[in-house]
Amino acid sequence: MQGYVNGSDLLMSFAGKAVGHCTTHSATYNTETKDVAVKPAASVEAGNASLFKTKRVTGLSVQVKASGLKFYNETESGFKAALAAWKNGAPVAVKLFERQNDATPYLTGNFIVSTLEETNPAAEDGTYDITLENDGAVTIDETRLDLLAGTPQG
């Protein structure tokens, strides 16, 4: 594949099944930091150097969100599976992968359902939005991301 990555080529799996009737999904990679303020050495003129802080990473997290259409005869993961996972309160396996190669995901890990919102407007399709937060370490395969972006591998 070359050129721009088409969002329809990237899928999400939730609790062992692809998320069906998904209109969009996203992954947000978060870094928690702590400011570290250090007094300059006595041999250094203070100036404004002491006003600048450095940062230290104290944690990493991943948040995955998906939006989808509610479907009566859902055979893949959808609102019913998301609601069951939320109610259970236990982590579920999540993976993000390319449609053509779901055996090699670019992101895998256990996630907790942190929010689940359903919307059912009159005379329109019912939809849902799910937010999941990682529970423990997440595996990110940078080589898959390179392939998805069309970067040649050497």
N, C-alpha and C positions, 0 to 999 in steps of 0.2 A: 504494500500500500504506500502511496505517496500523497503529498499534498496535505490538506487540512484533515483533522480527525473529525469524522462525522459522529455526533452524539448518539445516533441510532446504532452505531457499531459497538458501543460500549454498554454492557449490561450489568445488572446487580443481582446477586443471588442472596437469598435470605432463608435461613433454616433449611438449606439443602436444595431449594428450588429457585429457579429464576423468578424475579418479580414480574408477574404478568400485568399487562395493560398499564405499564409504567410510562408516565409522560415525561419524567425527568428524574435524574438522580445527581447528587453532588457529594464530593468529599472535601472536607475542610481540615487542613493540617494545622494544628495549633501548637504554639510554643509558649510555655509559661516561663517568665523570667523574673529575676530579682535584681534590683539596682544595687550596684556595689560602689560605694563612695569611698575613695581612698585619699588620704591627705598626701599632698606631694612631699617628696623628700626635702629635707632641710636645705639641701644644696641647690634646689630648683626654685626659681622665683615663682611665687604663687600665681600671680596674674589671675587669669580666669580658668586656668587648668583645673583647679579644684571644683569648679562648677560643673564640669562634664563628668558624667557617671559612666561606668562600664556596666555591662549586663552579664548575668550568669544564667544559663539555662537550668531551670529547676524541674521541668517536666515537659513531656510531649503528649499530645492526645490527638485523636482523629474523631471527627464527627461526620457521619454519613446521613444524608437526607434523601428522601424519595417522595415523589408525588405520583399518584396513580388514579385510575378510574376504578370504581367499585363494579364488580361483575358478578352476577348471580351464580354462574356455574364455573367459578374459578377453579382451575386445576393446578395452576402455578401458585407461588406465594403472592398474596394480595392482602386486602384489608382483613379478612378473617384470620389469616396466619399472623398478621401483625398484632391484632387484638389479642389473640391467644398468647403470643409471646409477651405482650405488655402485662396481661393478667397473671401470667406465670412468674414474671419478674426475674427469670433466669437468663443468662447470656445465650445468644444465638450466634451461629456461624454466619458471617457475612463475607462475600467476596465480590470484587469488581473485576470484570473480565471483558475481553474482546469477543464479540459475537462469533467470530470464526475460530476461536481457540479458547474455549472455556476451561480447558485442562490446565492452562497457564495463567492464573489470575495475576493482576498487577497489585492487588491489595487483598489481604485476607486477615481475619481476626475474629475474636469473639466480641460481640457488642450487646449493650443493654438498650432496650427501647426506652428513651427518655421522654418522648412526647409522641402522641398519636392523635391526630385531629381528623374528624370526618366532617364533610360538608355535603348537605343534601338539599340543594335549592329546588323549589317547585319547577316542574317542567324542564329540568336540566339533568345532566349526568351527575350522579353522586361521585365524589372524589374523596381522597384521603391524603394526608401528609404525615410522614413518619420521620422522626429524628432518632438516630442511634448514636451512642457514645461508646468508644472502645472500653473493653473490660480486660485490661492487661496489654501485653505487647501485641503490636500489629506488624505483619510482614508486608513490606513494600518492595516489589521487585522492580528496581530502576531499569533493568534491561528491557522489561516489558514496556515500560513507559517510553523508552527510546524507540522501540519498534512501533509503538502506537503513534509517535510523533514523526515517524518516517526517517529517523536517524540511522544511517547505515552502521551495521555492526562490523568490527574489524577483527 
